[in-house]
Amino acid sequence: MNLDYSQFLMMPQELGLLAVFLLVFLYDTFMPKSTQKGLPLFATIVFGIFMILGFFPVNEGLIFGDMFQADKATWAIKNILNIGTFIVLLQAVKWANSDFVAIRRGEFYELILLTLFGMYLMISARHFLVFVIGLETASLPLATLVAFEKKHYESHEAAAKYVLTAVFSSAIMLMGLSFVYALSGGNLYFNQLATYLLGDTSMLLILALAFLIAGIGFKLSLVPFHLWTADVYQGAPTMVTSYLSVISKGSAAFAFFIILVQVFGAAYADVWQWMLYAVIVITITVGNLFAIRQRNLKRFLAFSSISQAGYIMLGVIAANAVGMASMMYYILVYIFSNLAAFGVIAVIERQTGKVTTDDYNGLFKTNPWLAFVMMLAMFSLGGIPPFAGFFSKFFIFVGAAKTGSVAIYVLVLIALINTIISLYYYLLVVKAMFIRQDECAIPALKSHWTEKAGLIICTLGIILIGLISCIYTGLSNITASLSDVFAMI
C-alpha cells in the first residue's frame, strides 16, 4: 500500500470541512464572551464560502490504498449535502442565540460539521473499514445533538432511543460484514468483493445482505427499522430534526447504492432485489398510513420522511446510471422541500411553542408568508406539478422502470398509488392553514432575517429546480461515466 501526503490533495472537500471546523472551534474557544453571539453567523458565512468553493471540480481517482474514491459522483452528492447543511445552519442562527442554547452554541456547530465529515467518509468509502468509521463518526455526534436541549425530558428520551437503536443496528451490520469477510476469504474492498461473490447465492450471503440492509436501513428509516424515527424527530430540537431528516438520509442513501450495486451487483437478481422490493413497498405504505394519523407536525414529517425514503430506494432498486442520477436529483429536491417545512415549523415553535396541525388553523390570515411557504413544501413533497417534487418523483419512477421487468412495473404502480394517498395528508395541512378558521389562531410573527433567507432559498429551490433541466442533465452525465460501478449488474 503506497501512502504519501500528496494524496490528501485528492480530498479538498474533506480538508476544507476540517478547516471550517477548526475556524469555528477557535472562534468558540478564544474569542471574548462579548463576541460569542456572532458565532452562529460566522459559522454560517464560513461554511457558505466553503460550499461555494466546493463546486469547483475535483481530481478523480482511488487513494489511500484504494480505500477512498474521489470522482464526480461523490463530489456532486457532497455538494448536495453542503447545500442542505448551509440552509440548516442559516435557519439555526436565531435559535442558536436563544437563552437556553447560547451556552452550548459552539458545540452545536462543531457537532454538525463533525457528522458531515463522517458522511463524507461514508460516501467516498471503497473499503468497509472506512465506511464503518464514517458511519460511526456521523452517528455518535447526532445522538448528542438529539439530546441538545438537556432540560427537556423528551429530548433525553429521544437520545436514549436513538443511541440504543444505533448500537443494535451497528452490531447487526457488523455481523453481516463478518459474514462477507468470511465469504471473501478476508477481503473488504468493494471492487474486489464483487469478484469474490460472483455467482455466490449461498444462504450465508443472503443472511449477510439481510443484516447489512437492516444496519443501513436504520439510517434511512426504512420499515421495519423505523421505530425510532417519530419519537426522535419529536423529541430533538427542530433544527436537529431538520438536519437528521435530510442530510443524514441523503448520505446513507448514496452509500447504500454504492455498496449494493458495486459489491453485491452480481447477486442483484437472485438475492437483494427481492429483499428491497418488500422493504420499499412496506416502507412507502406504512409511512403514508401512519402519517395520516399524526397531529404533531414533527411526527407527521417523521412518517412522511419514512415514506420518502421508500421513494429514494426506487433509485437503488434500478441499479443503473439513470437510477443513481434520479436518486441524487430526488435528494436535492427533498432537501429544499423538507427544509422549507421544517423552517416554518421552527419559526412558529420558537415564538409560540405550537407544533400541532390544529394550531395552524387560519395561519394564512395572520402569517400569509409562512403559510405560503408551507403550502409549497407540502405540494412539492406530495409531487404536485409544476413544483420540483413532481419532477423528482417522475424521474425516480422512470429510473426504476428502466429495468423493464414486470415486478418493477408493479412496484412503481404501488408507489404511484401511495403518492395519491400521500396527497391526502399533505393537503390536510394546507386545508388547516387556508380553509379552517380559529379564533385563537397563531398571531402575526416576525421572523429573523436569517430564517427568512433560508425560507426564500427553499422556496426558490422548490419552484425553479424542476424547471432548470440542466441540473438533472448534469447529474445524468456524471453518473453515466461510472461504468465500473454498474459492471457487475
Secondary structure, DSSP 8 states (H G I E B T S, - for coil): ----GGGGGG-HHHHHHHHHHHHHHHHHHHS-GGGGGGHHHHHHHHHHHHHHHTTS----EEETTTTEEESHHHHHHHHHHHHHHHHHHHHTHHHHTSTTTGGGHHHHHHHHHHHHHHHHHHHHB-BHHHHHHHHHHHHHHHHHHHT-STT-HHHHHHHHHHHHHHHHHHHHHHHHHHHHHHHTTS--BHHHHHHHTTT---HHHHHHHHHHHHHHHHHHT-TTS-TTHHHHHHHS-HHHHHHIIIIIHHHHHHHHHHIIIIITGGGIIIIIHHHHHHHHHHHHHHHHHHHHT--BHHHHHHHHHHHHHHHHHHHHHH-SHHHHHHHHHHHHHHHHHHHHHHHHHHHHHHHH---BTGGGTTHHHH-HHHHHHHHHHHHHHHT-TTSHHHHHHHHHHHHHHTT--HHHHHHHHHHHHHHHHHHHHHHHHHHHHHT---TT--------HHHHHHHHHHHHHHHHTTT-HHHHHHHHHHHHT-TTTTTT-
